[in-house]
Amino acid sequence: MYNDNKFKRKMRKMTLYVVRFRSEESSECNMAHSAPCKHCFNKIKQVGIKKLIYIDSDGNIQKCLTKNYSTNFISSGYKEYARKNIVLQYY
């Protein structure tokens, strides 16, 4: 599917919005850090998404081209997989 030229053309035009909210009701701004982790970003690059918009650790909206984004962050879910020696199959 990822090798399909029509699919790749559509993905190059796409902007991915990543937003996460805290469950705390007392906070003025409930938006939380939502930058893609290393594993998610690898998949984003694989499918060819061009732009990312996410919330940084200070609560600011960040916009960037995928080619200018980099991260070594590993999400808590993937850390748990590693702790339990679970190997994920990627397609």
Backbone hydrogen bonds in HBPLUS format (Angstrom, degrees):
<---DONOR---> <-ACCEPTOR-->    atom                        ^
c    i                          cat <-CA-CA->   ^        H-A-AA   ^      H-
h    n   atom  resd res      DA  || num        DHA   H-A  angle D-A-AA Bond
n    s   type  num  typ     dist DA aas  dist angle  dist       angle   num
A0004-ASP N   A0001-MET O   3.23 MM   3  5.51 161.3  2.27 108.5 114.2     1
A0008-LYS N   A0004-ASP O   3.04 MM   4  6.37 162.3  2.07 156.1 160.9     2
A0009-ARG N   A0005-ASN O   2.97 MM   4  6.18 156.7  2.02 149.5 155.6     3
A0010-LYS N   A0006-LYS O   3.11 MM   4  6.35 156.7  2.17 146.7 152.4     4
A0011-MET N   A0007-PHE O   2.98 MM   4  6.27 156.6  2.04 151.5 158.3     5
A0012-ARG N   A0008-LYS O   3.03 MM   4  6.21 149.7  2.13 148.0 154.9     6
A0013-LYS N   A0010-LYS O   3.18 MM   3  5.45 145.6  2.30 103.0 112.7     7
A0014-MET N   A0011-MET O   3.05 MM   3  5.01 153.9  2.12 102.6 110.8     8
A0051-LYS N   A0014-MET O   3.38 MM  37  6.65 167.1  2.40 153.0 154.4     9
A0016-LEU N   A0051-LYS O   2.90 MM  35  6.19 170.2  1.91 149.0 148.3    10
A0053-ILE N   A0016-LEU O   2.89 MM  37  6.18 147.7  1.99 166.6 163.5    11
A0018-VAL N   A0053-ILE O   2.83 MM  35  6.21 162.8  1.86 166.0 172.0    12
A0032-ALA N   A0020-ARG O   2.76 MM  12  5.30 166.7  1.77 141.8 142.9    13
A0022-ARG N   A0030-ASN O   2.53 MM   8  5.04 163.8  1.56 157.0 162.6    14
A0034-SER N   A0055-ILE O   2.89 MM  21  5.17 170.9  1.90 145.9 146.5    15
A0041-PHE N   A0037-CYS O   2.85 MM   4  5.95 160.6  1.89 154.0 160.3    16
A0038-LYS N   A0073-PHE O   2.75 MM  35  5.57 163.3  1.77 171.8 168.3    17
A0042-ASN N   A0038-LYS O   3.03 MM   4  6.23 150.2  2.12 142.8 150.2    18
A0043-LYS N   A0039-HIS O   3.27 MM   4  6.60 152.3  2.35 143.5 149.9    19
A0044-ILE N   A0040-CYS O   2.89 MM   4  6.22 153.0  1.96 149.6 158.1    20
A0045-LYS N   A0041-PHE O   2.90 MM   4  6.17 160.9  1.94 154.1 157.8    21
A0046-GLN N   A0042-ASN O   2.96 MM   4  6.13 151.8  2.05 138.9 147.5    22
A0047-VAL N   A0043-LYS O   3.04 MM   4  6.31 155.9  2.10 152.5 156.0    23
A0048-GLY N   A0044-ILE O   3.10 MM   4  6.24 125.2  2.41 135.0 149.5    24
A0049-ILE N   A0044-ILE O   3.27 MM   5  5.78 154.4  2.34 158.0 156.8    25
A0048-GLY N   A0045-LYS O   3.10 MM   3  4.96 135.2  2.30  93.8 106.9    26
A0066-THR N   A0050-LYS O   2.71 MM  16  5.36 172.3  1.71 147.5 147.5    27
A0052-LEU N   A0064-CYS O   2.83 MM  12  5.45 168.8  1.84 168.2 171.1    28
A0064-CYS N   A0052-LEU O   2.97 MM  12  5.45 157.5  2.03 157.0 161.2    29
A0054-TYR N   A0062-GLN O   2.97 MM   8  5.38 153.2  2.04 146.9 155.5    30
A0062-GLN N   A0054-TYR O   2.74 MM   8  5.38 172.4  1.74 170.2 172.3    31
A0056-ASP N   A0060-ASN O   2.86 MM   4  5.47 165.0  1.88 157.2 160.2    32
A0059-GLY N   A0056-ASP O   2.99 MM   3  5.37 164.7  2.02 116.5 120.6    33
A0068-ASN N   A0065-LEU O   2.92 MM   3  5.39 151.7  2.00 113.8 122.6    34
A0069-TYR N   A0066-THR O   3.15 MM   3  5.24 164.3  2.18 109.1 114.0    35
A0079-LYS N   A0075-SER O   2.98 MM   4  6.29 150.6  2.07 148.8 158.1    36
A0080-GLU N   A0076-SER O   2.97 MM   4  6.14 148.2  2.07 140.8 148.6    37
A0081-TYR N   A0077-GLY O   3.03 MM   4  6.39 151.5  2.11 142.9 150.8    38
A0082-ALA N   A0078-TYR O   3.00 MM   4  6.24 161.0  2.03 146.2 150.6    39
A0083-ARG N   A0079-LYS O   2.90 MM   4  6.13 154.1  1.97 144.1 151.7    40
A0084-LYS N   A0080-GLU O   3.00 MM   4  6.21 147.9  2.10 146.3 154.0    41
A0086-ILE N   A0081-TYR O   2.83 MM   5  4.93 173.8  1.83 146.8 146.9    42
A0085-ASN N   A0082-ALA O   3.08 MM   3  4.84 160.2  2.12 101.0 106.3    43
